[in-house]
Amino acid sequence: MKAKQKLFSGIISIVLLGTIGCERDFVPSSNPKEAILGKWVMIANEYTSLTSHEWIEYLPDSVMRLYDLNTKELKVLPTKYVIGDSLLQISEGSPSGYTRVISYTYKFQGDKLFVTDMTDIYFMIRSFTYQRIK
């Protein structure tokens, strides 16, 4: 009986240690309003990989912040975002009062965000990949 208890305890210990030591893949929320929250760094466009010198943070109140890694400056952007089931829309205000809305299709996959600009269809670079910063 004691041998069975020791064997059972040993198996449980191995299973617990195995699950504690394993790094799990990030699974985004199925709700896009939750999945977008946090810090993101651009890692690629449709043509090449990139080394970005800034990250963007999406906050729950539709505010976006930008952090410049070179200057160590964190600033609130004069933009607001709205995310729905199929589009991420970013409104950019200007000092003259003009507001431009850019619409992106998006896809969350693990800890990556893929977006494609649907507003400027003639723009040379339209697709971007972002990596979530943990």
C-alpha positions as CSV (number, residue, x, y, z in Angstrom):
1,M,0.0,0.0,0.0
2,K,2.8,2.4,0.9
3,A,4.5,1.6,-2.4
4,K,1.3,2.6,-4.3
5,Q,1.1,5.9,-2.3
6,K,4.7,6.7,-3.1
7,L,4.2,5.9,-6.7
8,F,1.1,8.0,-6.9
9,S,2.8,10.9,-5.1
10,G,5.8,10.7,-7.4
11,I,3.5,10.8,-10.5
12,I,1.6,13.8,-9.2
13,S,4.8,15.6,-8.4
14,I,6.1,15.1,-11.9
15,V,2.9,16.2,-13.5
16,L,2.8,19.3,-11.3
17,L,6.4,20.2,-12.1
18,G,5.8,19.7,-15.8
19,T,2.8,21.9,-15.9
20,I,4.4,24.7,-13.9
21,G,7.6,24.7,-16.0
22,C,5.8,24.8,-19.4
23,E,5.4,28.1,-21.1
24,R,1.9,28.3,-22.6
25,D,1.1,30.1,-25.8
26,F,-0.9,33.3,-25.4
27,V,-4.5,32.9,-26.3
28,P,-6.2,36.2,-27.0
29,S,-9.8,36.9,-25.8
30,S,-12.5,36.1,-28.4
31,N,-13.8,39.6,-27.6
32,P,-11.8,42.0,-29.8
33,K,-12.4,44.9,-27.3
34,E,-10.4,42.9,-24.8
35,A,-7.9,41.3,-27.2
36,I,-6.7,44.7,-28.5
37,L,-5.9,46.0,-25.0
38,G,-2.2,46.3,-24.2
39,K,1.1,47.2,-25.8
40,W,2.0,46.3,-29.4
41,V,5.2,46.7,-31.4
42,M,5.2,46.6,-35.2
43,I,7.4,43.7,-36.4
44,A,6.7,43.5,-40.1
45,N,4.9,45.0,-43.0
46,E,3.7,43.1,-46.1
47,Y,7.2,43.2,-47.6
48,T,9.8,42.9,-44.8
49,S,10.5,42.4,-41.1
50,L,11.1,45.5,-39.1
51,T,12.8,46.7,-36.0
52,S,10.5,49.2,-34.4
53,H,11.7,52.0,-32.1
54,E,8.3,52.5,-30.5
55,W,5.3,50.7,-29.2
56,I,1.6,51.5,-29.2
57,E,-0.7,50.9,-26.2
58,Y,-4.5,50.5,-26.6
59,L,-6.3,51.5,-23.5
60,P,-9.9,50.6,-22.5
61,D,-11.2,54.1,-23.0
62,S,-10.3,54.2,-26.8
63,V,-7.1,56.1,-26.1
64,M,-3.9,55.2,-27.7
65,R,-0.4,55.9,-26.2
66,L,2.9,55.8,-28.1
67,Y,6.2,55.1,-26.4
68,D,9.4,56.1,-28.2
69,L,12.2,53.8,-27.2
70,N,14.9,56.2,-28.3
71,T,13.7,59.3,-26.5
72,K,12.0,57.4,-23.6
73,E,8.9,59.6,-24.2
74,L,5.4,58.4,-23.6
75,K,2.6,60.4,-25.1
76,V,-1.1,60.2,-25.6
77,L,-1.9,60.2,-29.3
78,P,-4.5,62.6,-30.7
79,T,-6.3,59.6,-32.0
80,K,-9.2,57.3,-30.8
81,Y,-9.9,53.8,-31.8
82,V,-13.0,51.7,-32.2
83,I,-12.9,48.0,-32.7
84,G,-15.8,45.9,-33.9
85,D,-16.3,42.4,-35.2
86,S,-14.5,43.0,-38.5
87,L,-12.9,46.5,-38.5
88,L,-10.4,48.4,-36.4
89,Q,-11.0,52.1,-37.0
90,I,-8.6,54.8,-35.9
91,S,-9.7,58.5,-36.0
92,E,-6.9,61.0,-36.4
93,G,-7.7,64.5,-35.4
94,S,-5.8,67.6,-36.7
95,P,-5.3,71.0,-35.2
96,S,-7.5,72.4,-38.0
97,G,-10.4,70.3,-36.8
98,Y,-10.3,67.8,-39.7
99,T,-10.8,64.2,-38.6
100,R,-9.6,61.3,-40.8
101,V,-10.8,57.8,-40.1
102,I,-8.6,54.9,-41.2
103,S,-10.3,51.5,-41.3
104,Y,-8.3,48.2,-40.9
105,T,-9.4,44.6,-41.2
106,Y,-7.7,42.7,-38.4
107,K,-6.9,39.2,-37.2
108,F,-5.6,38.1,-33.8
109,Q,-3.4,35.0,-33.9
110,G,-1.7,34.1,-30.7
111,D,0.3,37.1,-29.5
112,K,0.2,38.7,-33.0
113,L,-2.1,41.2,-34.6
114,F,-2.4,41.4,-38.4
115,V,-4.0,44.5,-39.8
116,T,-4.6,45.7,-43.4
117,D,-5.5,49.3,-44.3
118,M,-8.8,49.3,-46.1
119,T,-8.9,53.2,-46.5
120,D,-5.8,53.9,-48.5
121,I,-6.1,51.2,-51.1
122,Y,-3.5,52.9,-53.3
123,F,-0.9,53.2,-50.5
124,M,2.2,51.2,-51.2
125,I,2.3,49.4,-47.8
126,R,-1.1,48.4,-46.5
127,S,-0.5,45.3,-44.2
128,F,1.3,45.3,-40.9
129,T,2.1,42.7,-38.2
130,Y,2.3,43.6,-34.5
131,Q,3.6,41.6,-31.7
132,R,2.1,41.9,-28.2
133,I,4.6,43.0,-25.6
134,K,4.2,41.0,-22.4
